[in-house]
Amino acid sequence: MVVPSDVAACADPENALAMAGSLMSRLPQRQDNAYWLAQSRILLSGYLLAAALGDDDMDTVLAWTADPENRRALKLLRCGPAPQ
């Protein structure tokens, strides 16, 4: 289970990618879906990073994934701190 403190740790892009991988680790891993799983992990890590930057939680991440018209995550990523 992901708790809010875990989402806050995703302010570091590497942590966000690791958290996305952890959340997706229970999905079926087959050769024919490896590409899509990798792309999904990248997308989810972006949402997790945006949630951390906006001090949001997993409910917000879920809402963003369900509403492709919601641009808040993109705005948070564009206005967030520059990568080191």
VOPAGU-2260 file (C-alpha; in pm, 1 decimal, decimal comma):
REM VOPAGU-2260
SITE   aa  ch    i         X         Y         Z
SITE  MET   A    0       0,0       0,0       0,0
SITE  VAL   A    1     126,9     346,0     -90,1
SITE  VAL   A    2      89,7     607,7     182,8
SITE  PRO   A    3     119,5     985,9     140,9
SITE  SER   A    4     473,4     990,2     277,4
SITE  ASP   A    5     571,1     753,5      -4,6
SITE  VAL   A    6     428,6     993,5    -262,3
SITE  ALA   A    7     628,5    1279,6    -110,4
SITE  ALA   A    8     946,6    1076,6    -167,5
SITE  CYS   A    9     864,9    1079,6    -539,0
SITE  ALA   A   10     981,8    1442,4    -564,6
SITE  ASP   A   11    1307,7    1278,0    -673,7
SITE  PRO   A   12    1261,3    1146,0   -1030,8
SITE  GLU   A   13    1457,7     827,8    -954,3
SITE  ASN   A   14    1232,8     755,1    -656,7
SITE  ALA   A   15     925,8     820,9    -871,7
SITE  LEU   A   16    1047,6     570,1   -1131,2
SITE  ALA   A   17    1122,8     312,9    -860,9
SITE  MET   A   18     780,6     364,4    -700,4
SITE  ALA   A   19     609,2     323,7   -1038,0
SITE  GLY   A   20     799,8      -0,4   -1092,5
SITE  SER   A   21     699,9    -123,2    -749,1
SITE  LEU   A   22     333,3     -41,3    -806,7
SITE  MET   A   23     339,1    -219,0   -1142,2
SITE  SER   A   24     537,5    -522,6   -1026,8
SITE  ARG   A   25     226,3    -737,4    -981,9
SITE  LEU   A   26     113,2    -696,4   -1341,4
SITE  PRO   A   27     165,0    -994,6   -1571,6
SITE  GLN   A   28     511,1    -977,7   -1730,1
SITE  ARG   A   29     504,3   -1126,6   -2079,4
SITE  GLN   A   30     728,9   -1073,9   -2374,9
SITE  ASP   A   31     444,0    -934,4   -2585,3
SITE  ASN   A   32     360,6    -658,2   -2336,5
SITE  ALA   A   33     709,4    -554,3   -2220,9
SITE  TYR   A   34     709,4    -237,4   -2431,8
SITE  TRP   A   35     374,0    -120,0   -2298,1
SITE  LEU   A   36     468,1    -198,0   -1938,5
SITE  ALA   A   37     785,3       8,2   -1975,3
SITE  GLN   A   38     592,3     301,3   -2124,4
SITE  SER   A   39     328,9     276,2   -1851,4
SITE  ARG   A   40     599,6     283,5   -1584,9
SITE  ILE   A   41     742,6     602,8   -1733,3
SITE  LEU   A   42     399,1     766,0   -1748,5
SITE  LEU   A   43     310,1     663,6   -1392,9
SITE  SER   A   44     642,5     794,4   -1263,4
SITE  GLY   A   45     559,0    1133,8   -1416,2
SITE  TYR   A   46     225,1    1139,9   -1237,4
SITE  LEU   A   47     393,2    1040,0    -910,4
SITE  LEU   A   48     654,9    1312,4    -951,7
SITE  ALA   A   49     384,1    1571,7   -1023,7
SITE  ALA   A   50     185,3    1457,6    -719,7
SITE  ALA   A   51     491,9    1496,6    -500,1
SITE  LEU   A   52     563,1    1843,3    -639,8
SITE  GLY   A   53     201,0    1946,8    -581,2
SITE  ASP   A   54     181,8    1789,1    -234,9
SITE  ASP   A   55     -92,9    1560,1    -363,4
SITE  ASP   A   56    -177,6    1198,5    -287,5
SITE  MET   A   57    -251,4     873,9    -471,9
SITE  ASP   A   58    -618,8     964,8    -507,3
SITE  THR   A   59    -506,9    1262,0    -715,0
SITE  VAL   A   60    -282,1    1040,3    -926,5
SITE  LEU   A   61    -577,3     810,1    -989,4
SITE  ALA   A   62    -796,3    1106,2   -1085,3
SITE  TRP   A   63    -532,7    1230,5   -1330,7
SITE  THR   A   64    -509,7     892,9   -1500,4
SITE  ALA   A   65    -888,1     882,0   -1537,5
SITE  ASP   A   66    -916,5    1232,0   -1687,7
SITE  PRO   A   67    -692,7    1295,0   -1990,2
SITE  GLU   A   68    -823,4    1654,3   -2011,1
SITE  ASN   A   69    -682,9    1739,9   -1665,7
SITE  ARG   A   70    -357,1    1927,6   -1725,2
SITE  ARG   A   71    -261,1    1997,0   -1361,6
SITE  ALA   A   72       9,4    1726,7   -1354,8
SITE  LEU   A   73     167,8    1873,2   -1667,9
SITE  LYS   A   74     163,1    2223,8   -1518,2
SITE  LEU   A   75     327,1    2096,2   -1198,8
SITE  LEU   A   76     600,4    1924,8   -1397,3
SITE  ARG   A   77     665,4    2232,4   -1610,8
SITE  CYS   A   78     682,5    2464,3   -1308,7
SITE  GLY   A   79     869,9    2227,5   -1078,9
SITE  PRO   A   80    1235,6    2248,5    -993,4
SITE  ALA   A   81    1486,2    2179,3   -1268,1
SITE  PRO   A   82    1652,7    1836,5   -1255,1
SITE  GLN   A   83    1999,1    1834,4   -1098,7
